[in-house]
Amino acid sequence: MARSLTMSVVIVIAGALLTLAIDVGAATIYGTIYRNNQPLQNTELRFDCWNGPKPVTDNRGNYRLNVNHMGRCTLWIGNASGVVIFYQDPTRYDFEIDGQQLRRR
């Protein structure tokens, strides 16, 4: 009986830790987007891993996105795309639009 109770406590604690780990999985990327060495102003960004509100660059080309997961994602600006990776720590991605590619600066 005591062994069964101990095992139940271990399972409950493990479940709580897993839930906490999922909640802590929030990630942030931010940066500046350029076209022809000029900041890309007031432009909507799309991410293939994010269905929430789409971030828009400000009048200096800056953007920021917070998501509840980590991993690889494709950023789209018009028909140009580039890869970003959401990590636990905030990560800066500055891009220059180069044809249909986003080239990291």
N, C-alpha and C positions, 0 to 999 in steps of 0.2 A: 504494500500500500504506500509506504513512504517513498519507494523508488518511483512509483507511478506519479505521485504528487510532485516529486522533484523533476521528473521528465516534463510534466505539464508546465511547471514554472519556467523551465528552460525554453520550451516552445513558445510560451507567451512573451518572454523577454526577447527571443530571437525575432519574433514577428514585429514587436515594437521597434526594434533596432532597424529592421528592414524598412518599415514605414517611415521612420525618421530619415533614413538614407535617401529614400525617394523624395521626400520633401526638401532635403538639403540640396537636391540635384538642380537647383536653379543656376542659370548661367547668363552672362552678359557679354555682348560684343558692342563695340562702339568704334567710331572713326570718322574719317572725312572722305568724301567721294569727289574726284576731280575729273574734268573733261578739258582737254587742251590746256592743262596746268591751271585751270580756273575751277573754283569750288562749284559743284553742281547744286544749285539752289532749289528748294521746294519741290523735290522729286520723290515720288513714292518708291519704296524698296519692297521687293517680294522675296520671301524665303520659302523653299519647298518643304521645310520642316515646321513651318509655323502657320497656323490658320487664324491667328488672332489679328488684332488691328495692325495694319501695315505701317511701319515707321516712315516718316517723311524727313528728308534732309532739311536743315534750317537754312537761313540765308548765308551761312558760311560753309555749307556742304556737310555739316556734322550730322551724325545719326547715333542712335542708341537703341538696342533691343534687349529686353530681358525675357528669357524663356524658362520653362520648367523642366528642361531636359538637357542632357549634354550629348555631344557627338557632332558628326559631319552634316553639313547643310549646304545647299546651293543658294547663293544670293543672286537675284535677277534685278537688273535696272534696264527697263526696256527689253531689248533682245540681247543685251550683254550679260554674261554670267561669270561667276567665280565661286570658288569653294571657301567656306569658312568652317571653323570647328569651334563649337561651344565647349569651353572648359569650366571647371569649378570657379577659377579666378577670372575676373573681367579681362577680356582680350581686345587689343586694339587692331583693327583692320582698316588701313587707309588704302584706297584703290584709285587707279587712273583708268578711265574707260578707254579701251584700245580696240576699236571695231566691235566685235562681238565677245570680247574678253574683258574681264576685270583684272588688270595687272596690279599686283600688290606693290605699294610704294614703300 
